[in-house]
Amino acid sequence: MNYFKHETVVIDQPVKIGDGTKIWHFSHISSGVKIGKNCKLGQNVFVQNNVIIGNHCKIQNNVSVYGGVELEDYVFCGPSMVFTNILNPRCKYPQETSDKYLKTLVKEGVSLGANCTIVCGTTIGKNAFVGAGAVVTKDVPAYALVYGNPANIRGWVCECGTRLIFDNNKAQCEKCSQNYIKESEEVNLI
């Protein structure tokens, strides 16, 4: 075991947990989960069966990562943010089997702000930034800054997280000097 788990953590078997990962107080990792290397899972994190979490992810306190969710590398999940996995949940007509879960993909470098909600079946594009309290109901393009209820594009961010200012559809990050081009509703690194 080349990862750390607090004594209060419950880990069902089988799971795969990468080297250098740290799992803190009162968290629960269900069977079939794959967690990459150097991840940090805060207090009271629940990871449901068969979830995939990439390398270098940080999942803050009180987050549940439900079945059908995949986090690529370097994803940040802010405190108490929410994933869903069933679009129309009903207690009288349960749908709690993995074949009923809608897939949610969170691509590399995404930041999900505190208390945001990600409705299942969406894809959050590479290095996008979802603001605190946002409700994401549709796909988010790469590098987009979204917030509100429902979340809408309010701007664009660099890979480093700095807001981009475009002039003639081109931008250079003020912090790290990376260059971007905007074409329609899409931003790409040059």
HELIX and SHEET records of a PDB file:
HELIX    1   1 SER A   98  LYS A  100  5                                   3    
SHEET    1   A 9 PHE A   4  LYS A   5  0                                        
SHEET    2   A 9 LYS A  22  ILE A  23  1                                        
SHEET    3   A 9 LYS A  40  LEU A  41  1                                        
SHEET    4   A 9 LYS A  58  ILE A  59  1                                        
SHEET    5   A 9 PHE A  76  CYS A  77  1                                        
SHEET    6   A 9 SER A 111  LEU A 112  1                                        
SHEET    7   A 9 PHE A 129  VAL A 130  1                                        
SHEET    8   A 9 ALA A 144  TYR A 147  1                                        
SHEET    9   A 9 ASN A 152  TRP A 156 -1                                        
SHEET    1   B 4 VAL A  10  ILE A  11  0                                        
SHEET    2   B 4 HIS A  28  ILE A  29  1                                        
SHEET    3   B 4 PHE A  46  VAL A  47  1                                        
SHEET    4   B 4 SER A  64  VAL A  65  1                                        
SHEET    1   C 6 LYS A  16  ILE A  17  0                                        
SHEET    2   C 6 LYS A  34  ILE A  35  1                                        
SHEET    3   C 6 ILE A  52  ILE A  53  1                                        
SHEET    4   C 6 VAL A  69  LEU A  71  1                                        
SHEET    5   C 6 THR A 104  VAL A 106  1                                        
SHEET    6   C 6 THR A 123  ILE A 124  1                                        
SHEET    1   D 3 VAL A  82  PHE A  83  0                                        
SHEET    2   D 3 THR A 117  ILE A 118  1                                        
SHEET    3   D 3 VAL A 135  VAL A 136  1                                        
SHEET    1   E 3 LYS A 170  GLN A 172  0                                        
SHEET    2   E 3 ASN A 179  GLU A 183 -1                                        
SHEET    3   E 3 GLU A 186  LEU A 189 -1                                        
END                                                                             
